[in-house]
Amino acid sequence: MQMTSTRAYLESTVMTARPEQLQMMLYEGAIRFTQGLRAGIVEKDAEKVFVHYEKTSAILNELHNSLRPKAEPELCEKYSALYDFCQKRLDNACLKHELTDADAALSILQHLRQTWMMVIDKIRDQRVDQVPVTISQDEYVPLAVDA
């Protein structure tokens, strides 16, 4: 029961997310699974390393596929190079159980996530500037304050 409700929640979250939120979810997943791969190396658990490697690789593949070079060819080329770098480091981390390679990929992914967070903030600010928010008297619900 718990797994079914969790899966339904995740599906709902993905289906209702804005594109920039989906990108953030991919970065967060890649970071989480790279941390799992790293933990597997520390614990000397080859299966854990491989399972997390596969998941991170799938996310990096999805990030690659989401690039749209027709819109911004130079930017896409740079992101592609970063994703390739991460993939190569993860390949080495998985094959040779090298923490330094896992850490290098993790560092890049964390930086990408942080940069993407700034993009989301900028998009949010632009939406606020473009769309005036008005609340009618019928829609207004005051916050409950304990006395």
C-alpha positions in Angstrom: 0.0 0.0 0.0 2.7 2.4 1.0 4.7 1.8 -2.3 1.5 2.4 -4.4 0.7 5.7 -2.7 4.3 6.8 -2.9 4.5 5.9 -6.6 1.2 7.7 -7.3 2.5 10.8 -5.5 5.7 10.8 -7.5 3.8 10.3 -10.8 1.5 13.2 -9.9 4.4 15.4 -9.0 6.2 14.7 -12.3 3.0 15.1 -14.4 2.2 18.5 -12.8 5.7 20.0 -12.6 6.8 22.8 -14.8 9.7 22.0 -17.2 12.2 23.9 -15.0 11.1 21.8 -12.0 11.5 18.6 -13.9 15.1 19.6 -14.7 15.7 20.3 -11.0 14.2 16.9 -10.1 16.7 15.3 -12.5 19.7 17.1 -10.9 18.5 16.1 -7.4 18.1 12.5 -8.5 21.5 12.4 -10.1 23.0 13.9 -6.9 21.2 11.4 -4.6 22.2 8.4 -6.7 25.8 9.6 -7.0 25.9 9.9 -3.3 24.6 6.3 -3.1 27.3 5.2 -5.5 29.8 6.9 -3.4 28.5 5.2 -0.2 28.7 1.9 -2.0 32.4 2.5 -2.7 33.0 3.4 0.9 31.1 0.3 2.1 32.8 -1.9 -0.5 29.3 -2.9 -1.7 29.7 -3.6 -5.5 26.0 -4.2 -6.0 25.1 -0.8 -4.4 27.7 0.9 -6.5 26.3 -0.6 -9.7 22.6 0.0 -8.9 23.3 3.7 -8.2 25.6 4.0 -11.2 22.8 2.7 -13.5 20.3 5.2 -12.1 22.7 8.1 -12.3 23.7 7.1 -15.9 20.0 7.0 -16.9 19.5 10.5 -15.5 22.5 11.8 -17.3 21.2 10.3 -20.5 17.9 12.0 -20.0 19.7 15.3 -19.3 21.6 14.9 -22.6 18.4 14.1 -24.5 16.7 17.2 -23.1 19.2 19.5 -24.7 17.9 21.6 -27.6 20.9 22.7 -29.7 18.7 24.5 -32.2 17.7 27.0 -29.5 21.2 27.6 -27.9 23.9 25.6 -29.7 26.9 26.9 -27.6 25.1 26.5 -24.3 24.0 23.0 -25.2 27.6 22.1 -26.2 28.9 23.2 -22.8 26.2 21.3 -20.9 26.8 18.2 -23.1 30.5 18.4 -22.2 29.7 18.7 -18.5 27.3 15.7 -18.7 30.0 13.7 -20.6 32.6 14.6 -18.0 30.2 13.4 -15.2 29.5 10.2 -17.1 33.2 9.4 -17.6 34.0 10.0 -13.9 31.0 7.8 -12.9 32.2 5.1 -15.3 35.6 5.1 -13.7 34.1 5.3 -10.2 32.0 2.2 -10.9 34.7 0.2 -12.6 37.6 1.0 -10.3 35.7 2.1 -7.2 37.5 5.4 -7.2 36.1 7.9 -4.7 37.9 10.8 -6.4 35.9 10.2 -9.6 32.6 9.9 -7.8 33.4 13.1 -5.9 34.3 14.9 -9.1 31.0 14.0 -10.7 29.1 14.9 -7.6 30.8 18.3 -7.4 29.7 19.1 -11.0 26.2 17.9 -10.4 25.9 19.9 -7.2 27.1 23.0 -9.1 24.6 22.4 -11.9 21.8 22.1 -9.4 22.9 25.3 -7.7 23.0 27.1 -11.0 19.6 25.7 -12.0 18.2 27.0 -8.8 19.3 30.5 -9.8 17.6 30.0 -13.2 14.4 28.9 -11.5 14.5 32.0 -9.2 15.0 34.2 -12.2 12.1 32.5 -14.1 9.9 32.9 -11.0 10.8 36.6 -10.8 9.9 37.1 -14.4 6.6 35.4 -14.0 5.8 37.6 -11.0 6.7 40.7 -13.0 4.6 39.7 -16.0 1.4 38.4 -14.4 -0.2 40.7 -11.8 -1.6 38.7 -9.0 -5.0 39.7 -7.8 -7.1 38.0 -5.3 -10.8 38.7 -5.1 -12.6 39.2 -1.8 -14.2 35.7 -2.3 -10.8 34.0 -2.7 -9.1 35.7 0.3 -8.6 33.4 3.3 -6.9 35.0 6.3 -4.3 33.1 8.1 -5.3 31.7 11.4 -3.2 33.3 14.2 -3.2 31.9 17.7 -3.7 34.6 20.3 
